[in-house]
Amino acid sequence: MIFDLRVKSIKKVRQNTSASLFLFHLFANFKKNKDSGNYSYRSYTKDINLIIFNLEQSDKILLKGCLKGDRNAQKALYEKFKVPMFRICLRYANDRPEAEDMLQEGFVKVFLDLHQFRKEGPLGGWIRRVIVNVALMQIRKRRKLFSNVEVENLSDSVTTDEDVFAEMNAKALTRIIQKLPTGYRVVFNMYVIEGYSHKEIAEKLEVSVNTSKSQLSKAKATLRKMLEKCIVG
């Protein structure tokens, strides 16, 4: 009976792209059967290793199906990545409706350009880059990003990524980032969270490196004031 449960669970991971749901069921089965002495840690570890292998293969299967125009594969790919990609859109958008527009346009771009994926890294990383580029494109279309920047007045008091930002959970950080002016928000996201250099940001946004540095410094200073206000208030 225990063997049948494991076999059914392993087959399930091949058919279901929701890794978290499957892992939850596997852990529940392990805990239940461990208590009864019927399921060893070694068996559990073996199943986990097999799950990891299958999850790595799942992206390849989805990619192959999407490239063939399989609607089920396209839907599965969207369902698998929509939540993390929506969180990214929320950080760049002014509000939720705008983030939803970014997500929708982003996935349209993903499916149109999927043939360009070179398989040189994880599929999720490639999708992330596409989504970010679409978000930046929408922002550039919508309005002028930056007001006049006085680089000579740039404060040197905030020059590194403070621990206070690193320690914030994703939801709290997203909410507070959305309150920043557009230019501040975009540069902060790109530099602190996405890991772009100031040179890369300048090229993508068609601004100077000094403008990127200035916007980042002002973004951090503004975020600090927001945080201090929240603590005091």
Secondary structure as UniProt FT lines:
FT   HELIX           2..15
FT   HELIX           19..35
FT   TURN            36..37
FT   HELIX           41..67
FT   TURN            68..69
FT   HELIX           71..92
FT   HELIX           96..113
FT   HELIX           114..116
FT   HELIX           123..142
FT   HELIX           151..153
FT   HELIX           163..166
FT   HELIX           170..177
FT   TURN            178..179
FT   HELIX           182..188
FT   HELIX           189..193
FT   HELIX           198..205
FT   HELIX           209..232
//
